[in-house]
């Protein structure tokens, strides 16, 4: 990945968040990274820590 998303980047709606998340997942899949599972994101005390679960949907 050539650029990292920063908090200075524009994101002002749930739709923009979903689009950004979708791009991260698609990029992972295209590069042989399995995004399924539980991922922790720690903010080093600046905000709330979160856990994200990625589950493959049935067709």
ZAMIPA-265192 format. One record per atom (N, C-alpha, C): x, y, z; residue in three letters; atom name. Coordinates in nm, 4 decimals. Layout:
BEGIN
site c1->X, c2->Y, c3->Z, r->ala, a->CA
...
END
This chain:
BEGIN
site c1->0.0845, c2->-0.1163, c3->0.0000, r->unk, a->N
site c1->0.0000, c2->0.0000, c3->0.0000, r->unk, a->CA
site c1->0.0892, c2->0.1227, c3->0.0000, r->unk, a->C
site c1->0.0605, c2->0.2140, c3->-0.0897, r->unk, a->N
site c1->0.1495, c2->0.3288, c3->-0.1032, r->unk, a->CA
site c1->0.1158, c2->0.4431, c3->-0.0097, r->unk, a->C
site c1->-0.0111, c2->0.4563, c3->0.0296, r->unk, a->N
site c1->-0.0475, c2->0.5631, c3->0.1223, r->unk, a->CA
site c1->-0.1301, c2->0.5055, c3->0.2354, r->unk, a->C
site c1->-0.1186, c2->0.5657, c3->0.3494, r->unk, a->N
site c1->-0.1962, c2->0.5249, c3->0.4655, r->unk, a->CA
site c1->-0.3062, c2->0.6268, c3->0.4888, r->unk, a->C
site c1->-0.4218, c2->0.5784, c3->0.5288, r->unk, a->N
site c1->-0.5303, c2->0.6672, c3->0.5667, r->unk, a->CA
site c1->-0.4900, c2->0.7373, c3->0.6951, r->unk, a->C
site c1->-0.5139, c2->0.8645, c3->0.7011, r->unk, a->N
site c1->-0.4856, c2->0.9395, c3->0.8234, r->unk, a->CA
site c1->-0.6136, c2->1.0052, c3->0.8726, r->unk, a->C
site c1->-0.6130, c2->1.0482, c3->0.9960, r->unk, a->N
site c1->-0.7312, c2->1.1140, c3->1.0513, r->unk, a->CA
site c1->-0.7575, c2->1.2476, c3->0.9830, r->unk, a->C
site c1->-0.6625, c2->1.2984, c3->0.9045, r->unk, a->N
site c1->-0.6833, c2->1.4224, c3->0.8296, r->unk, a->CA
site c1->-0.7622, c2->1.3988, c3->0.7012, r->unk, a->C
site c1->-0.7736, c2->1.2721, c3->0.6569, r->unk, a->N
site c1->-0.8486, c2->1.2410, c3->0.5360, r->unk, a->CA
site c1->-0.9979, c2->1.2615, c3->0.5595, r->unk, a->C
site c1->-1.0688, c2->1.2943, c3->0.4530, r->unk, a->N
site c1->-1.2127, c2->1.3195, c3->0.4618, r->unk, a->CA
site c1->-1.2895, c2->1.1896, c3->0.4862, r->unk, a->C
site c1->-1.3739, c2->1.1900, c3->0.5862, r->unk, a->N
site c1->-1.4686, c2->1.0823, c3->0.6105, r->unk, a->CA
site c1->-1.5761, c2->1.1408, c3->0.7008, r->unk, a->C
site c1->-1.6932, c2->1.1629, c3->0.6421, r->unk, a->N
site c1->-1.7960, c2->1.2314, c3->0.7189, r->unk, a->CA
site c1->-1.9295, c2->1.1584, c3->0.7204, r->unk, a->C
site c1->-1.9301, c2->1.0330, c3->0.6736, r->unk, a->N
site c1->-2.0574, c2->0.9601, c3->0.6735, r->unk, a->CA
site c1->-2.0315, c2->0.8106, c3->0.6874, r->unk, a->C
site c1->-2.1314, c2->0.7376, c3->0.7323, r->unk, a->N
site c1->-2.1189, c2->0.5921, c3->0.7383, r->unk, a->CA
site c1->-2.0923, c2->0.5313, c3->0.5996, r->unk, a->C
site c1->-2.1465, c2->0.5940, c3->0.4962, r->unk, a->N
site c1->-2.1242, c2->0.5434, c3->0.3602, r->unk, a->CA
site c1->-1.9777, c2->0.5567, c3->0.3195, r->unk, a->C
site c1->-1.9146, c2->0.6663, c3->0.3570, r->unk, a->N
site c1->-1.7718, c2->0.6833, c3->0.3272, r->unk, a->CA
site c1->-1.6877, c2->0.5849, c3->0.4078, r->unk, a->C
site c1->-1.7264, c2->0.5605, c3->0.5320, r->unk, a->N
site c1->-1.6570, c2->0.4607, c3->0.6131, r->unk, a->CA
site c1->-1.6693, c2->0.3226, c3->0.5492, r->unk, a->C
site c1->-1.7906, c2->0.2865, c3->0.5061, r->unk, a->N
site c1->-1.8125, c2->0.1558, c3->0.4434, r->unk, a->CA
site c1->-1.7320, c2->0.1418, c3->0.3149, r->unk, a->C
site c1->-1.7235, c2->0.2473, c3->0.2349, r->unk, a->N
site c1->-1.6449, c2->0.2432, c3->0.1115, r->unk, a->CA
site c1->-1.4962, c2->0.2237, c3->0.1427, r->unk, a->C
site c1->-1.4448, c2->0.2935, c3->0.2428, r->unk, a->N
site c1->-1.3040, c2->0.2802, c3->0.2807, r->unk, a->CA
site c1->-1.2757, c2->0.1399, c3->0.3334, r->unk, a->C
site c1->-1.3653, c2->0.0892, c3->0.4162, r->unk, a->N
site c1->-1.3496, c2->-0.0457, c3->0.4694, r->unk, a->CA
site c1->-1.3530, c2->-0.1482, c3->0.3574, r->unk, a->C
site c1->-1.4448, c2->-0.1305, c3->0.2635, r->unk, a->N
site c1->-1.4531, c2->-0.2203, c3->0.1488, r->unk, a->CA
site c1->-1.3254, c2->-0.2208, c3->0.0680, r->unk, a->C
site c1->-1.2645, c2->-0.1040, c3->0.0501, r->unk, a->N
site c1->-1.1389, c2->-0.0960, c3->-0.0247, r->unk, a->CA
site c1->-1.0266, c2->-0.1695, c3->0.0473, r->unk, a->C
site c1->-1.0214, c2->-0.1588, c3->0.1784, r->unk, a->N
site c1->-0.9194, c2->-0.2301, c3->0.2566, r->unk, a->CA
site c1->-0.9376, c2->-0.3809, c3->0.2421, r->unk, a->C
site c1->-1.0613, c2->-0.4281, c3->0.2521, r->unk, a->N
site c1->-1.0880, c2->-0.5719, c3->0.2412, r->unk, a->CA
site c1->-1.0562, c2->-0.6210, c3->0.1011, r->unk, a->C
site c1->-1.0985, c2->-0.5473, c3->-0.0025, r->unk, a->N
site c1->-1.0700, c2->-0.5870, c3->-0.1404, r->unk, a->CA
site c1->-0.9201, c2->-0.5916, c3->-0.1668, r->unk, a->C
site c1->-0.8480, c2->-0.4918, c3->-0.1194, r->unk, a->N
site c1->-0.7026, c2->-0.4888, c3->-0.1373, r->unk, a->CA
site c1->-0.6364, c2->-0.6085, c3->-0.0689, r->unk, a->C
site c1->-0.6830, c2->-0.6415, c3->0.0504, r->unk, a->N
site c1->-0.6289, c2->-0.7580, c3->0.1207, r->unk, a->CA
site c1->-0.6518, c2->-0.8846, c3->0.0385, r->unk, a->C
site c1->-0.7729, c2->-0.9043, c3->-0.0085, r->unk, a->N
site c1->-0.8052, c2->-1.0239, c3->-0.0868, r->unk, a->CA
site c1->-0.7218, c2->-1.0317, c3->-0.2144, r->unk, a->C
site c1->-0.7061, c2->-0.9198, c3->-0.2835, r->unk, a->N
site c1->-0.6279, c2->-0.9157, c3->-0.4072, r->unk, a->CA
site c1->-0.4801, c2->-0.9461, c3->-0.3834, r->unk, a->C
site c1->-0.4343, c2->-0.9281, c3->-0.2594, r->unk, a->N
site c1->-0.2938, c2->-0.9509, c3->-0.2273, r->unk, a->CA
site c1->-0.2710, c2->-1.0770, c3->-0.1452, r->unk, a->C
site c1->-0.3705, c2->-1.1664, c3->-0.1469, r->unk, a->N
site c1->-0.3548, c2->-1.2955, c3->-0.0807, r->unk, a->CA
site c1->-0.3643, c2->-1.2920, c3->0.0705, r->unk, a->C
site c1->-0.4213, c2->-1.1875, c3->0.1250, r->unk, a->N
site c1->-0.4380, c2->-1.1764, c3->0.2699, r->unk, a->CA
site c1->-0.5819, c2->-1.2102, c3->0.3035, r->unk, a->C
site c1->-0.6022, c2->-1.3048, c3->0.3921, r->unk, a->N
site c1->-0.7364, c2->-1.3438, c3->0.4333, r->unk, a->CA
site c1->-0.7830, c2->-1.2498, c3->0.5436, r->unk, a->C
site c1->-0.8799, c2->-1.1635, c3->0.5152, r->unk, a->N
site c1->-0.9224, c2->-1.0671, c3->0.6160, r->unk, a->CA
site c1->-1.0198, c2->-1.1241, c3->0.7194, r->unk, a->C
site c1->-1.0626, c2->-1.2495, c3->0.6994, r->unk, a->N
site c1->-1.1599, c2->-1.3073, c3->0.7926, r->unk, a->CA
site c1->-1.0972, c2->-1.3271, c3->0.9294, r->unk, a->C
site c1->-1.1786, c2->-1.3060, c3->1.0305, r->unk, a->N
site c1->-1.1326, c2->-1.3251, c3->1.1669, r->unk, a->CA
site c1->-1.1605, c2->-1.2020, c3->1.2503, r->unk, a->C
site c1->-1.1036, c2->-1.2024, c3->1.3686, r->unk, a->N
site c1->-1.1218, c2->-1.0917, c3->1.4612, r->unk, a->CA
site c1->-0.9929, c2->-1.0109, c3->1.4657, r->unk, a->C
site c1->-1.0079, c2->-0.8820, c3->1.4502, r->unk, a->N
site c1->-0.8943, c2->-0.7901, c3->1.4483, r->unk, a->CA
site c1->-0.9125, c2->-0.6874, c3->1.5589, r->unk, a->C
site c1->-0.8072, c2->-0.6623, c3->1.6335, r->unk, a->N
site c1->-0.8099, c2->-0.5591, c3->1.7368, r->unk, a->CA
site c1->-0.7401, c2->-0.4348, c3->1.6840, r->unk, a->C
site c1->-0.7969, c2->-0.3206, c3->1.7147, r->unk, a->N
site c1->-0.7333, c2->-0.1939, c3->1.6821, r->unk, a->CA
site c1->-0.7192, c2->-0.1148, c3->1.8106, r->unk, a->C
site c1->-0.5956, c2->-0.0909, c3->1.8476, r->unk, a->N
site c1->-0.5675, c2->-0.0169, c3->1.9707, r->unk, a->CA
site c1->-0.5203, c2->0.1228, c3->1.9338, r->unk, a->C
site c1->-0.5762, c2->0.2216, c3->2.0006, r->unk, a->N
site c1->-0.5464, c2->0.3613, c3->1.9692, r->unk, a->CA
site c1->-0.4391, c2->0.4203, c3->2.0599, r->unk, a->C
site c1->-0.3725, c2->0.3376, c3->2.1356, r->unk, a->N
site c1->-0.2656, c2->0.3830, c3->2.2252, r->unk, a->CA
site c1->-0.3128, c2->0.4899, c3->2.3226, r->unk, a->C
site c1->-0.4334, c2->0.4711, c3->2.3742, r->unk, a->N
site c1->-0.4847, c2->0.5602, c3->2.4770, r->unk, a->CA
site c1->-0.5475, c2->0.6885, c3->2.4286, r->unk, a->C
site c1->-0.5502, c2->0.7133, c3->2.2981, r->unk, a->N
site c1->-0.6059, c2->0.8391, c3->2.2500, r->unk, a->CA
site c1->-0.7570, c2->0.8344, c3->2.2331, r->unk, a->C
site c1->-0.8132, c2->0.7204, c3->2.2046, r->unk, a->N
site c1->-0.9568, c2->0.7022, c3->2.1877, r->unk, a->CA
site c1->-0.9939, c2->0.5620, c3->2.2347, r->unk, a->C
site c1->-1.1123, c2->0.5210, c3->2.2026, r->unk, a->N
site c1->-1.1569, c2->0.3864, c3->2.2391, r->unk, a->CA
site c1->-1.0886, c2->0.2815, c3->2.1525, r->unk, a->C
site c1->-1.0460, c2->0.1722, c3->2.2149, r->unk, a->N
site c1->-0.9961, c2->0.0575, c3->2.1397, r->unk, a->CA
site c1->-1.1166, c2->-0.0178, c3->2.0863, r->unk, a->C
site c1->-1.1017, c2->-0.0835, c3->1.9714, r->unk, a->N
site c1->-1.2135, c2->-0.1559, c3->1.9117, r->unk, a->CA
site c1->-1.1693, c2->-0.2933, c3->1.8641, r->unk, a->C
site c1->-1.2677, c2->-0.3796, c3->1.8480, r->unk, a->N
site c1->-1.2458, c2->-0.5111, c3->1.7902, r->unk, a->CA
site c1->-1.3378, c2->-0.5209, c3->1.6689, r->unk, a->C
site c1->-1.2830, c2->-0.5675, c3->1.5574, r->unk, a->N
site c1->-1.3578, c2->-0.5793, c3->1.4328, r->unk, a->CA
site c1->-1.3599, c2->-0.7262, c3->1.3935, r->unk, a->C
site c1->-1.4796, c2->-0.7750, c3->1.3575, r->unk, a->N
site c1->-1.4906, c2->-0.9129, c3->1.3140, r->unk, a->CA
site c1->-1.5305, c2->-0.9144, c3->1.1671, r->unk, a->C
site c1->-1.4546, c2->-0.9863, c3->1.0852, r->unk, a->N
site c1->-1.4842, c2->-1.0007, c3->0.9429, r->unk, a->CA
site c1->-1.5285, c2->-1.1444, c3->0.9207, r->unk, a->C
site c1->-1.6521, c2->-1.1599, c3->0.8724, r->unk, a->N
site c1->-1.7103, c2->-1.2921, c3->0.8517, r->unk, a->CA
site c1->-1.7545, c2->-1.3011, c3->0.7061, r->unk, a->C
site c1->-1.7225, c2->-1.4111, c3->0.6411, r->unk, a->N
site c1->-1.7654, c2->-1.4325, c3->0.5034, r->unk, a->CA
site c1->-1.9143, c2->-1.4615, c3->0.5014, r->unk, a->C
site c1->-1.9882, c2->-1.3919, c3->0.4151, r->unk, a->N
site c1->-2.1319, c2->-1.4109, c3->0.4029, r->unk, a->CA
site c1->-2.1629, c2->-1.5293, c3->0.3114, r->unk, a->C
site c1->-2.2722, c2->-1.5988, c3->0.3395, r->unk, a->N
site c1->-2.3180, c2->-1.7062, c3->0.2529, r->unk, a->CA
site c1->-2.3727, c2->-1.6449, c3->0.1246, r->unk, a->C
site c1->-2.3604, c2->-1.7170, c3->0.0166, r->unk, a->N
site c1->-2.4127, c2->-1.6694, c3->-0.1136, r->unk, a->CA
site c1->-2.5605, c2->-1.6626, c3->-0.1160, r->unk, a->C
END
